[in-house]
Amino acid sequence: MQNITLSVPDVSCEHCVMTVNGALRQQPSVKDIKVDLDSKTVTFQYDPNQVSLDKIEEVLDDAGYTVAK
Ligand SMILES: [Cu+2]
C-alpha cells in the first residue's frame, strides 16, 4: 500500500469534503481517506497495483477538484 497526500485547493467546505470522499471511496483499494479542510489536502492509502495515481487524479478532476502539483 502506498500512502499519499494530494493538494486539492478547490476544497472549501464540508460538502466538498464529502464529494472528494465519495469519489475516492469508489476507487479500488483506496482507503483511510482523510480530507483536511484547513490545509486543503486529501490523504489516503492505495494499492498501485489496483489503481494508478493518474486514475485517482483523473477521478478527482472529474469530480471538480483538480490536484495541484
Ligand atoms: Cu464545498
N, CA, C, O and the ligand as a Tripos MOL2 file, in Angstrom:
@<TRIPOS>MOLECULE
protein
  277   275    70     0     0
PROTEIN
NO_CHARGES

@<TRIPOS>ATOM
      1 N           0.8320   -1.1920    0.0000 N.3       1 MET1
      2 CA          0.0000    0.0000    0.0000 C.3       1 MET1
      3 C           0.8720    1.2490    0.0000 C.2       1 MET1
      4 O           1.9450    1.2980    0.6020 O.2       1 MET1
      5 N           0.3800    2.2160   -0.6760 N.am      2 GLN2
      6 CA          1.0730    3.4980   -0.8040 C.3       2 GLN2
      7 C           0.2880    4.5420   -0.0200 C.2       2 GLN2
      8 O          -0.9410    4.5840   -0.0910 O.2       2 GLN2
      9 N           0.9890    5.3760    0.7200 N.am      3 ASN3
     10 CA          0.3310    6.4610    1.4550 C.3       3 ASN3
     11 C           0.6730    7.7720    0.7600 C.2       3 ASN3
     12 O           1.8400    8.0370    0.4720 O.2       3 ASN3
     13 N          -0.3400    8.5960    0.4890 N.am      4 ILE4
     14 CA         -0.0550    9.8180   -0.2490 C.3       4 ILE4
     15 C          -0.9500   10.9640    0.2120 C.2       4 ILE4
     16 O          -2.0830   10.7560    0.6450 O.2       4 ILE4
     17 N          -0.4170   12.1660    0.1100 N.am      5 THR5
     18 CA         -1.1890   13.3770    0.3730 C.3       5 THR5
     19 C          -1.1980   14.2270   -0.8870 C.2       5 THR5
     20 O          -0.1470   14.5450   -1.4430 O.2       5 THR5
     21 N          -2.3930   14.5890   -1.3310 N.am      6 LEU6
     22 CA         -2.5240   15.4310   -2.5180 C.3       6 LEU6
     23 C          -3.1150   16.7760   -2.1330 C.2       6 LEU6
     24 O          -3.9390   16.8710   -1.2230 O.2       6 LEU6
     25 N          -2.6830   17.8100   -2.8370 N.am      7 SER7
     26 CA         -3.2220   19.1430   -2.6110 C.3       7 SER7
     27 C          -4.4160   19.3790   -3.5360 C.2       7 SER7
     28 O          -4.2930   19.2880   -4.7580 O.2       7 SER7
     29 N          -5.5690   19.6810   -2.9420 N.am      8 VAL8
     30 CA         -6.7800   19.9520   -3.7180 C.3       8 VAL8
     31 C          -7.3400   21.3220   -3.2990 C.2       8 VAL8
     32 O          -8.2200   21.4070   -2.4430 O.2       8 VAL8
     33 N          -6.8170   22.3840   -3.9130 N.am      9 PRO9
     34 CA         -7.1030   23.7580   -3.4630 C.3       9 PRO9
     35 C          -8.5800   24.1460   -3.5430 C.2       9 PRO9
     36 O          -9.0080   25.0780   -2.8610 O.2       9 PRO9
     37 N          -9.3570   23.4510   -4.3580 N.am     10 ASP10
     38 CA        -10.7660   23.8320   -4.5240 C.3      10 ASP10
     39 C         -11.6740   23.3040   -3.4180 C.2      10 ASP10
     40 O         -12.8670   23.6060   -3.3990 O.2      10 ASP10
     41 N         -11.1240   22.5290   -2.5110 N.am     11 VAL11
     42 CA        -11.9230   22.0620   -1.3720 C.3      11 VAL11
     43 C         -12.1550   23.2330   -0.4210 C.2      11 VAL11
     44 O         -11.2120   23.7840    0.1460 O.2      11 VAL11
     45 N         -13.4310   23.6050   -0.2540 N.am     12 SER12
     46 CA        -13.6990   24.8220    0.5200 C.3      12 SER12
     47 C         -14.7620   24.6640    1.6020 C.2      12 SER12
     48 O         -14.9380   25.5640    2.4240 O.2      12 SER12
     49 N         -15.4710   23.5400    1.6170 N.am     13 CYS13
     50 CA        -16.4910   23.3660    2.6460 C.3      13 CYS13
     51 C         -16.7650   21.8880    2.8980 C.2      13 CYS13
     52 O         -16.1890   21.0230    2.2370 O.2      13 CYS13
     53 N         -17.6420   21.6010    3.8530 N.am     14 GLU14
     54 CA        -17.9440   20.2110    4.2010 C.3      14 GLU14
     55 C         -18.5080   19.4290    3.0230 C.2      14 GLU14
     56 O         -18.2850   18.2260    2.8900 O.2      14 GLU14
     57 N         -19.2360   20.1310    2.1790 N.am     15 HIS15
     58 CA        -19.7980   19.4610    1.0140 C.3      15 HIS15
     59 C         -18.6890   18.9590    0.0890 C.2      15 HIS15
     60 O         -18.7600   17.8450   -0.4300 O.2      15 HIS15
     61 N         -17.6750   19.7840   -0.1110 N.am     16 CYS16
     62 CA        -16.5180   19.3720   -0.9210 C.3      16 CYS16
     63 C         -15.8460   18.1560   -0.3000 C.2      16 CYS16
     64 O         -15.4600   17.2170   -0.9960 O.2      16 CYS16
     65 N         -15.7160   18.1930    1.0130 N.am     17 VAL17
     66 CA        -15.0820   17.0770    1.7320 C.3      17 VAL17
     67 C         -15.8210   15.7820    1.4300 C.2      17 VAL17
     68 O         -15.2050   14.7500    1.1620 O.2      17 VAL17
     69 N         -17.1510   15.8470    1.4760 N.am     18 MET18
     70 CA        -17.9580   14.6630    1.2140 C.3      18 MET18
     71 C         -17.8610   14.2040   -0.2350 C.2      18 MET18
     72 O         -17.8290   13.0070   -0.5190 O.2      18 MET18
     73 N         -17.8150   15.1780   -1.1510 N.am     19 THR19
     74 CA        -17.7160   14.8330   -2.5710 C.3      19 THR19
     75 C         -16.3980   14.1370   -2.8720 C.2      19 THR19
     76 O         -16.3630   13.1220   -3.5680 O.2      19 THR19
     77 N         -15.3180   14.6910   -2.3430 N.am     20 VAL20
     78 CA        -13.9880   14.1040   -2.5620 C.3      20 VAL20
     79 C         -13.9290   12.7070   -1.9470 C.2      20 VAL20
     80 O         -13.4300   11.7620   -2.5600 O.2      20 VAL20
     81 N         -14.4420   12.5980   -0.7390 N.am     21 ASN21
     82 CA        -14.5080   11.2990   -0.0690 C.3      21 ASN21
     83 C         -15.2540   10.2760   -0.9020 C.2      21 ASN21
     84 O         -14.7890    9.1550   -1.1060 O.2      21 ASN21
     85 N         -16.4240   10.6850   -1.3800 N.am     22 GLY22
     86 CA        -17.2720    9.7840   -2.1420 C.3      22 GLY22
     87 C         -16.6210    9.3290   -3.4320 C.2      22 GLY22
     88 O         -16.7320    8.1650   -3.8140 O.2      22 GLY22
     89 N         -15.9340   10.2570   -4.1090 N.am     23 ALA23
     90 CA        -15.2830    9.9280   -5.3760 C.3      23 ALA23
     91 C         -14.1410    8.9380   -5.1530 C.2      23 ALA23
     92 O         -13.9700    7.9880   -5.9170 O.2      23 ALA23
     93 N         -13.3670    9.1720   -4.0990 N.am     24 LEU24
     94 CA        -12.2180    8.3060   -3.8460 C.3      24 LEU24
     95 C         -12.6290    6.9270   -3.3530 C.2      24 LEU24
     96 O         -12.0030    5.9170   -3.6750 O.2      24 LEU24
     97 N         -13.6960    6.9110   -2.5650 N.am     25 ARG25
     98 CA        -14.1380    5.6570   -1.9630 C.3      25 ARG25
     99 C         -14.5290    4.6310   -3.0180 C.2      25 ARG25
    100 O         -14.4820    3.4250   -2.7730 O.2      25 ARG25
    101 N         -14.9190    5.1240   -4.2030 N.am     26 GLN26
    102 CA        -15.3540    4.2000   -5.2560 C.3      26 GLN26
    103 C         -14.1870    3.5770   -6.0100 C.2      26 GLN26
    104 O         -14.3820    2.6770   -6.8270 O.2      26 GLN26
    105 N         -12.9850    4.0490   -5.7410 N.am     27 GLN27
    106 CA        -11.8230    3.5110   -6.4470 C.3      27 GLN27
    107 C         -11.2980    2.2630   -5.7370 C.2      27 GLN27
    108 O         -11.2610    2.2090   -4.5080 O.2      27 GLN27
    109 N         -10.8940    1.2630   -6.5210 N.am     28 PRO28
    110 CA        -10.4000    0.0330   -5.9070 C.3      28 PRO28
    111 C          -9.1900    0.2890   -5.0280 C.2      28 PRO28
    112 O          -8.2690    1.0130   -5.4050 O.2      28 PRO28
    113 N          -9.2070   -0.3100   -3.8640 N.am     29 SER29
    114 CA         -8.0830   -0.3360   -2.9110 C.3      29 SER29
    115 C          -7.8610    0.9720   -2.1590 C.2      29 SER29
    116 O          -7.0520    1.0000   -1.2310 O.2      29 SER29
    117 N          -8.5410    2.0470   -2.5180 N.am     30 VAL30
    118 CA         -8.3320    3.3160   -1.8090 C.3      30 VAL30
    119 C          -8.9960    3.2440   -0.4350 C.2      30 VAL30
    120 O         -10.1680    2.8860   -0.3170 O.2      30 VAL30
    121 N          -8.2340    3.5860    0.5960 N.am     31 LYS31
    122 CA         -8.8040    3.5580    1.9440 C.3      31 LYS31
    123 C          -8.1240    4.5790    2.8520 C.2      31 LYS31
    124 O          -7.1620    5.2430    2.4660 O.2      31 LYS31
    125 N          -8.6560    4.6820    4.0660 N.am     32 ASP32
    126 CA         -8.1450    5.6620    5.0440 C.3      32 ASP32
    127 C          -8.1280    7.0810    4.4670 C.2      32 ASP32
    128 O          -7.1400    7.8060    4.5830 O.2      32 ASP32
    129 N          -9.2380    7.4490    3.8480 N.am     33 ILE33
    130 CA         -9.3200    8.7600    3.2080 C.3      33 ILE33
    131 C          -9.5550    9.8370    4.2640 C.2      33 ILE33
    132 O         -10.5060    9.7670    5.0430 O.2      33 ILE33
    133 N          -8.6760   10.8280    4.2730 N.am     34 LYS34
    134 CA         -8.8680   11.9720    5.1720 C.3      34 LYS34
    135 C          -8.7460   13.2600    4.3740 C.2      34 LYS34
    136 O          -7.6820   13.5860    3.8480 O.2      34 LYS34
    137 N          -9.8570   13.9860    4.2930 N.am     35 VAL35
    138 CA         -9.8370   15.2680    3.6090 C.3      35 VAL35
    139 C          -9.7000   16.3490    4.6690 C.2      35 VAL35
    140 O         -10.5160   16.4240    5.5890 O.2      35 VAL35
    141 N          -8.6880   17.1750    4.5500 N.am     36 ASP36
    142 CA         -8.4590   18.2420    5.5260 C.3      36 ASP36
    143 C          -8.8190   19.5890    4.9160 C.2      36 ASP36
    144 O          -8.2060   20.0600    3.9580 O.2      36 ASP36
    145 N          -9.8360   20.1820    5.5150 N.am     37 LEU37
    146 CA        -10.3760   21.4320    5.0050 C.3      37 LEU37
    147 C          -9.3920   22.5860    5.1940 C.2      37 LEU37
    148 O          -9.2700   23.4450    4.3200 O.2      37 LEU37
    149 N          -8.6990   22.6120    6.3100 N.am     38 ASP38
    150 CA         -7.7840   23.7230    6.6040 C.3      38 ASP38
    151 C          -6.6130   23.7760    5.6310 C.2      38 ASP38
    152 O          -6.2840   24.8290    5.0850 O.2      38 ASP38
    153 N          -5.9970   22.6270    5.4290 N.am     39 SER39
    154 CA         -4.8180   22.6100    4.5380 C.3      39 SER39
    155 C          -5.2050   22.3130    3.0890 C.2      39 SER39
    156 O          -4.3560   22.3430    2.1980 O.2      39 SER39
    157 N          -6.5060   22.0220    2.8520 N.am     40 LYS40
    158 CA         -6.9920   21.6900    1.5100 C.3      40 LYS40
    159 C          -6.1760   20.5580    0.8900 C.2      40 LYS40
    160 O          -5.6630   20.6550   -0.2250 O.2      40 LYS40
    161 N          -6.0830   19.4920    1.6610 N.am     41 THR41
    162 CA         -5.3650   18.3090    1.1850 C.3      41 THR41
    163 C          -6.2220   17.0740    1.4250 C.2      41 THR41
    164 O          -7.1260   17.0630    2.2610 O.2      41 THR41
    165 N          -5.9050   16.0430    0.6660 N.am     42 VAL42
    166 CA         -6.5270   14.7480    0.9170 C.3      42 VAL42
    167 C          -5.4110   13.7150    1.0710 C.2      42 VAL42
    168 O          -4.4950   13.6370    0.2530 O.2      42 VAL42
    169 N          -5.5100   12.9330    2.1310 N.am     43 THR43
    170 CA         -4.5310   11.8900    2.4240 C.3      43 THR43
    171 C          -5.2470   10.5460    2.3720 C.2      43 THR43
    172 O          -6.3540   10.4040    2.8920 O.2      43 THR43
    173 N          -4.6120    9.5630    1.7430 N.am     44 PHE44
    174 CA         -5.2410    8.2410    1.6720 C.3      44 PHE44
    175 C          -4.1890    7.1930    1.3610 C.2      44 PHE44
    176 O          -3.0410    7.5070    1.0480 O.2      44 PHE44
    177 N          -4.6090    5.9420    1.4550 N.am     45 GLN45
    178 CA         -3.7670    4.8240    1.0620 C.3      45 GLN45
    179 C          -4.3660    4.1830   -0.1730 C.2      45 GLN45
    180 O          -5.5850    4.1540   -0.3460 O.2      45 GLN45
    181 N          -3.4980    3.6710   -1.0270 N.am     46 TYR46
    182 CA         -3.9980    2.9380   -2.1930 C.3      46 TYR46
    183 C          -2.9540    1.9120   -2.6180 C.2      46 TYR46
    184 O          -1.7750    2.0010   -2.2740 O.2      46 TYR46
    185 N          -3.4350    0.9410   -3.3780 N.am     47 ASP47
    186 CA         -2.5510   -0.0940   -3.8920 C.3      47 ASP47
    187 C          -2.2700    0.2100   -5.3680 C.2      47 ASP47
    188 O          -3.1630    0.0870   -6.2060 O.2      47 ASP47
    189 N          -1.0290    0.6080   -5.6880 N.am     48 PRO48
    190 CA         -0.6990    0.9930   -7.0740 C.3      48 PRO48
    191 C          -0.9120   -0.1430   -8.0730 C.2      48 PRO48
    192 O          -1.0010    0.1000   -9.2770 O.2      48 PRO48
    193 N          -0.9950   -1.3790   -7.5840 N.am     49 ASN49
    194 CA         -1.2680   -2.4950   -8.4940 C.3      49 ASN49
    195 C          -2.7370   -2.5730   -8.8850 C.2      49 ASN49
    196 O          -3.0990   -3.2380   -9.8550 O.2      49 ASN49
    197 N          -3.5760   -1.8880   -8.1220 N.am     50 GLN50
    198 CA         -5.0110   -1.9460   -8.4060 C.3      50 GLN50
    199 C          -5.5540   -0.6670   -9.0180 C.2      50 GLN50
    200 O          -6.5300   -0.6980   -9.7670 O.2      50 GLN50
    201 N          -4.9280    0.4500   -8.7030 N.am     51 VAL51
    202 CA         -5.3630    1.7200   -9.2840 C.3      51 VAL51
    203 C          -4.1580    2.6450   -9.3570 C.2      51 VAL51
    204 O          -3.3720    2.7350   -8.4130 O.2      51 VAL51
    205 N          -4.0190    3.3350  -10.4950 N.am     52 SER52
    206 CA         -2.8710    4.2320  -10.6590 C.3      52 SER52
    207 C          -3.1780    5.5920  -10.0670 C.2      52 SER52
    208 O          -4.3380    5.9840   -9.9420 O.2      52 SER52
    209 N          -2.1280    6.3020   -9.7070 N.am     53 LEU53
    210 CA         -2.3060    7.6510   -9.1900 C.3      53 LEU53
    211 C          -2.9050    8.5580  -10.2700 C.2      53 LEU53
    212 O          -3.6980    9.4530   -9.9750 O.2      53 LEU53
    213 N          -2.5160    8.3140  -11.5150 N.am     54 ASP54
    214 CA         -3.0890    9.0770  -12.6360 C.3      54 ASP54
    215 C          -4.6080    8.9310  -12.6610 C.2      54 ASP54
    216 O          -5.3370    9.9050  -12.8500 O.2      54 ASP54
    217 N          -5.0670    7.7040  -12.4680 N.am     55 LYS55
    218 CA         -6.5070    7.4350  -12.4850 C.3      55 LYS55
    219 C          -7.1960    8.1700  -11.3260 C.2      55 LYS55
    220 O          -8.2630    8.7590  -11.5000 O.2      55 LYS55
    221 N          -6.5800    8.1260  -10.1660 N.am     56 ILE56
    222 CA         -7.1490    8.7910   -8.9940 C.3      56 ILE56
    223 C          -7.2400   10.3060   -9.2320 C.2      56 ILE56
    224 O          -8.2420   10.9380   -8.8990 O.2      56 ILE56
    225 N          -6.1850   10.8690   -9.8080 N.am     57 GLU57
    226 CA         -6.1860   12.3070  -10.0860 C.3      57 GLU57
    227 C          -7.2590   12.6610  -11.1110 C.2      57 GLU57
    228 O          -7.8870   13.7170  -11.0360 O.2      57 GLU57
    229 N          -7.4540   11.7590  -12.0640 N.am     58 GLU58
    230 CA         -8.4810   11.9720  -13.0890 C.3      58 GLU58
    231 C          -9.8810   11.9600  -12.4550 C.2      58 GLU58
    232 O         -10.7370   12.7730  -12.8030 O.2      58 GLU58
    233 N         -10.0930   11.0400  -11.5350 N.am     59 VAL59
    234 CA        -11.3770   10.9390  -10.8400 C.3      59 VAL59
    235 C         -11.6490   12.2190  -10.0370 C.2      59 VAL59
    236 O         -12.7640   12.7400  -10.0370 O.2      59 VAL59
    237 N         -10.6200   12.7070   -9.3620 N.am     60 LEU60
    238 CA        -10.7760   13.9430   -8.5930 C.3      60 LEU60
    239 C         -11.0740   15.1150   -9.5220 C.2      60 LEU60
    240 O         -11.9200   15.9610   -9.2310 O.2      60 LEU60
    241 N         -10.3640   15.1460  -10.6390 N.am     61 ASP61
    242 CA        -10.5720   16.2000  -11.6280 C.3      61 ASP61
    243 C         -12.0170   16.1790  -12.1340 C.2      61 ASP61
    244 O         -12.6660   17.2200  -12.2400 O.2      61 ASP61
    245 N         -12.5090   14.9730  -12.4450 N.am     62 ASP62
    246 CA        -13.8860   14.8110  -12.9260 C.3      62 ASP62
    247 C         -14.8970   15.2670  -11.8730 C.2      62 ASP62
    248 O         -15.9710   15.7640  -12.2090 O.2      62 ASP62
    249 N         -14.5450   15.0940  -10.6010 N.am     63 ALA63
    250 CA        -15.4470   15.4960   -9.5180 C.3      63 ALA63
    251 C         -15.3930   17.0110   -9.2920 C.2      63 ALA63
    252 O         -16.1750   17.5570   -8.5130 O.2      63 ALA63
    253 N         -14.4640   17.6820   -9.9820 N.am     64 GLY64
    254 CA        -14.3750   19.1360   -9.8700 C.3      64 GLY64
    255 C         -13.2550   19.6260   -8.9680 C.2      64 GLY64
    256 O         -13.1790   20.8090   -8.6360 O.2      64 GLY64
    257 N         -12.3860   18.7020   -8.5790 N.am     65 TYR65
    258 CA        -11.2870   19.0660   -7.6750 C.3      65 TYR65
    259 C          -9.9540   18.6820   -8.2980 C.2      65 TYR65
    260 O          -9.4630   17.5660   -8.1260 O.2      65 TYR65
    261 N          -9.3850   19.6260   -9.0200 N.am     66 THR66
    262 CA         -8.1230   19.3770   -9.6930 C.3      66 THR66
    263 C          -6.9880   19.3330   -8.6720 C.2      66 THR66
    264 O          -6.9020   20.1700   -7.7730 O.2      66 THR66
    265 N          -6.1360   18.3520   -8.8330 N.am     67 VAL67
    266 CA         -4.9930   18.1960   -7.9300 C.3      67 VAL67
    267 C          -3.9100   19.1960   -8.3140 C.2      67 VAL67
    268 O          -3.4890   19.2520   -9.4690 O.2      67 VAL67
    269 N          -3.4610   19.9820   -7.3440 N.am     68 ALA68
    270 CA         -2.3980   20.9570   -7.5890 C.3      68 ALA68
    271 C          -1.0530   20.2610   -7.5270 C.2      68 ALA68
    272 O          -0.8250   19.4160   -6.6620 O.2      68 ALA68
    273 N          -0.1730   20.6090   -8.4320 N.am     69 LYS69
    274 CA          1.1670   19.9930   -8.4630 C.3      69 LYS69
    275 C           2.1980   20.9490   -7.8660 C.2      69 LYS69
    276 O           3.3820   20.6180   -7.8010 O.2      69 LYS69
    277 CU        -17.6610   22.9380   -0.8470 Cu       70 CU70
@<TRIPOS>BOND
     1     1     2 1
     2     2     3 1
     3     3     4 2
     4     3     5 am
     5     5     6 1
     6     6     7 1
     7     7     8 2
     8     7     9 am
     9     9    10 1
    10    10    11 1
    11    11    12 2
    12    11    13 am
    13    13    14 1
    14    14    15 1
    15    15    16 2
    16    15    17 am
    17    17    18 1
    18    18    19 1
    19    19    20 2
    20    19    21 am
    21    21    22 1
    22    22    23 1
    23    23    24 2
    24    23    25 am
    25    25    26 1
    26    26    27 1
    27    27    28 2
    28    27    29 am
    29    29    30 1
    30    30    31 1
    31    31    32 2
    32    31    33 am
    33    33    34 1
    34    34    35 1
    35    35    36 2
    36    35    37 am
    37    37    38 1
    38    38    39 1
    39    39    40 2
    40    39    41 am
    41    41    42 1
    42    42    43 1
    43    43    44 2
    44    43    45 am
    45    45    46 1
    46    46    47 1
    47    47    48 2
    48    47    49 am
    49    49    50 1
    50    50    51 1
    51    51    52 2
    52    51    53 am
    53    53    54 1
    54    54    55 1
    55    55    56 2
    56    55    57 am
    57    57    58 1
    58    58    59 1
    59    59    60 2
    60    59    61 am
    61    61    62 1
    62    62    63 1
    63    63    64 2
    64    63    65 am
    65    65    66 1
    66    66    67 1
    67    67    68 2
    68    67    69 am
    69    69    70 1
    70    70    71 1
    71    71    72 2
    72    71    73 am
    73    73    74 1
    74    74    75 1
    75    75    76 2
    76    75    77 am
    77    77    78 1
    78    78    79 1
    79    79    80 2
    80    79    81 am
    81    81    82 1
    82    82    83 1
    83    83    84 2
    84    83    85 am
    85    85    86 1
    86    86    87 1
    87    87    88 2
    88    87    89 am
    89    89    90 1
    90    90    91 1
    91    91    92 2
    92    91    93 am
    93    93    94 1
    94    94    95 1
    95    95    96 2
    96    95    97 am
    97    97    98 1
    98    98    99 1
    99    99   100 2
   100    99   101 am
   101   101   102 1
   102   102   103 1
   103   103   104 2
   104   103   105 am
   105   105   106 1
   106   106   107 1
   107   107   108 2
   108   107   109 am
   109   109   110 1
   110   110   111 1
   111   111   112 2
   112   111   113 am
   113   113   114 1
   114   114   115 1
   115   115   116 2
   116   115   117 am
   117   117   118 1
   118   118   119 1
   119   119   120 2
   120   119   121 am
   121   121   122 1
   122   122   123 1
   123   123   124 2
   124   123   125 am
   125   125   126 1
   126   126   127 1
   127   127   128 2
   128   127   129 am
   129   129   130 1
   130   130   131 1
   131   131   132 2
   132   131   133 am
   133   133   134 1
   134   134   135 1
   135   135   136 2
   136   135   137 am
   137   137   138 1
   138   138   139 1
   139   139   140 2
   140   139   141 am
   141   141   142 1
   142   142   143 1
   143   143   144 2
   144   143   145 am
   145   145   146 1
   146   146   147 1
   147   147   148 2
   148   147   149 am
   149   149   150 1
   150   150   151 1
   151   151   152 2
   152   151   153 am
   153   153   154 1
   154   154   155 1
   155   155   156 2
   156   155   157 am
   157   157   158 1
   158   158   159 1
   159   159   160 2
   160   159   161 am
   161   161   162 1
   162   162   163 1
   163   163   164 2
   164   163   165 am
   165   165   166 1
   166   166   167 1
   167   167   168 2
   168   167   169 am
   169   169   170 1
   170   170   171 1
   171   171   172 2
   172   171   173 am
   173   173   174 1
   174   174   175 1
   175   175   176 2
   176   175   177 am
   177   177   178 1
   178   178   179 1
   179   179   180 2
   180   179   181 am
   181   181   182 1
   182   182   183 1
   183   183   184 2
   184   183   185 am
   185   185   186 1
   186   186   187 1
   187   187   188 2
   188   187   189 am
   189   189   190 1
   190   190   191 1
   191   191   192 2
   192   191   193 am
   193   193   194 1
   194   194   195 1
   195   195   196 2
   196   195   197 am
   197   197   198 1
   198   198   199 1
   199   199   200 2
   200   199   201 am
   201   201   202 1
   202   202   203 1
   203   203   204 2
   204   203   205 am
   205   205   206 1
   206   206   207 1
   207   207   208 2
   208   207   209 am
   209   209   210 1
   210   210   211 1
   211   211   212 2
   212   211   213 am
   213   213   214 1
   214   214   215 1
   215   215   216 2
   216   215   217 am
   217   217   218 1
   218   218   219 1
   219   219   220 2
   220   219   221 am
   221   221   222 1
   222   222   223 1
   223   223   224 2
   224   223   225 am
   225   225   226 1
   226   226   227 1
   227   227   228 2
   228   227   229 am
   229   229   230 1
   230   230   231 1
   231   231   232 2
   232   231   233 am
   233   233   234 1
   234   234   235 1
   235   235   236 2
   236   235   237 am
   237   237   238 1
   238   238   239 1
   239   239   240 2
   240   239   241 am
   241   241   242 1
   242   242   243 1
   243   243   244 2
   244   243   245 am
   245   245   246 1
   246   246   247 1
   247   247   248 2
   248   247   249 am
   249   249   250 1
   250   250   251 1
   251   251   252 2
   252   251   253 am
   253   253   254 1
   254   254   255 1
   255   255   256 2
   256   255   257 am
   257   257   258 1
   258   258   259 1
   259   259   260 2
   260   259   261 am
   261   261   262 1
   262   262   263 1
   263   263   264 2
   264   263   265 am
   265   265   266 1
   266   266   267 1
   267   267   268 2
   268   267   269 am
   269   269   270 1
   270   270   271 1
   271   271   272 2
   272   271   273 am
   273   273   274 1
   274   274   275 1
   275   275   276 2
@<TRIPOS>SUBSTRUCTURE
     1 MET1         2 RESIDUE 1 A MET
     2 GLN2         6 RESIDUE 1 A GLN
     3 ASN3        10 RESIDUE 1 A ASN
     4 ILE4        14 RESIDUE 1 A ILE
     5 THR5        18 RESIDUE 1 A THR
     6 LEU6        22 RESIDUE 1 A LEU
     7 SER7        26 RESIDUE 1 A SER
     8 VAL8        30 RESIDUE 1 A VAL
     9 PRO9        34 RESIDUE 1 A PRO
    10 ASP10       38 RESIDUE 1 A ASP
    11 VAL11       42 RESIDUE 1 A VAL
    12 SER12       46 RESIDUE 1 A SER
    13 CYS13       50 RESIDUE 1 A CYS
    14 GLU14       54 RESIDUE 1 A GLU
    15 HIS15       58 RESIDUE 1 A HIS
    16 CYS16       62 RESIDUE 1 A CYS
    17 VAL17       66 RESIDUE 1 A VAL
    18 MET18       70 RESIDUE 1 A MET
    19 THR19       74 RESIDUE 1 A THR
    20 VAL20       78 RESIDUE 1 A VAL
    21 ASN21       82 RESIDUE 1 A ASN
    22 GLY22       86 RESIDUE 1 A GLY
    23 ALA23       90 RESIDUE 1 A ALA
    24 LEU24       94 RESIDUE 1 A LEU
    25 ARG25       98 RESIDUE 1 A ARG
    26 GLN26      102 RESIDUE 1 A GLN
    27 GLN27      106 RESIDUE 1 A GLN
    28 PRO28      110 RESIDUE 1 A PRO
    29 SER29      114 RESIDUE 1 A SER
    30 VAL30      118 RESIDUE 1 A VAL
    31 LYS31      122 RESIDUE 1 A LYS
    32 ASP32      126 RESIDUE 1 A ASP
    33 ILE33      130 RESIDUE 1 A ILE
    34 LYS34      134 RESIDUE 1 A LYS
    35 VAL35      138 RESIDUE 1 A VAL
    36 ASP36      142 RESIDUE 1 A ASP
    37 LEU37      146 RESIDUE 1 A LEU
    38 ASP38      150 RESIDUE 1 A ASP
    39 SER39      154 RESIDUE 1 A SER
    40 LYS40      158 RESIDUE 1 A LYS
    41 THR41      162 RESIDUE 1 A THR
    42 VAL42      166 RESIDUE 1 A VAL
    43 THR43      170 RESIDUE 1 A THR
    44 PHE44      174 RESIDUE 1 A PHE
    45 GLN45      178 RESIDUE 1 A GLN
    46 TYR46      182 RESIDUE 1 A TYR
    47 ASP47      186 RESIDUE 1 A ASP
    48 PRO48      190 RESIDUE 1 A PRO
    49 ASN49      194 RESIDUE 1 A ASN
    50 GLN50      198 RESIDUE 1 A GLN
    51 VAL51      202 RESIDUE 1 A VAL
    52 SER52      206 RESIDUE 1 A SER
    53 LEU53      210 RESIDUE 1 A LEU
    54 ASP54      214 RESIDUE 1 A ASP
    55 LYS55      218 RESIDUE 1 A LYS
    56 ILE56      222 RESIDUE 1 A ILE
    57 GLU57      226 RESIDUE 1 A GLU
    58 GLU58      230 RESIDUE 1 A GLU
    59 VAL59      234 RESIDUE 1 A VAL
    60 LEU60      238 RESIDUE 1 A LEU
    61 ASP61      242 RESIDUE 1 A ASP
    62 ASP62      246 RESIDUE 1 A ASP
    63 ALA63      250 RESIDUE 1 A ALA
    64 GLY64      254 RESIDUE 1 A GLY
    65 TYR65      258 RESIDUE 1 A TYR
    66 THR66      262 RESIDUE 1 A THR
    67 VAL67      266 RESIDUE 1 A VAL
    68 ALA68      270 RESIDUE 1 A ALA
    69 LYS69      274 RESIDUE 1 A LYS
    70 CU70       277 GROUP 0 **** ****
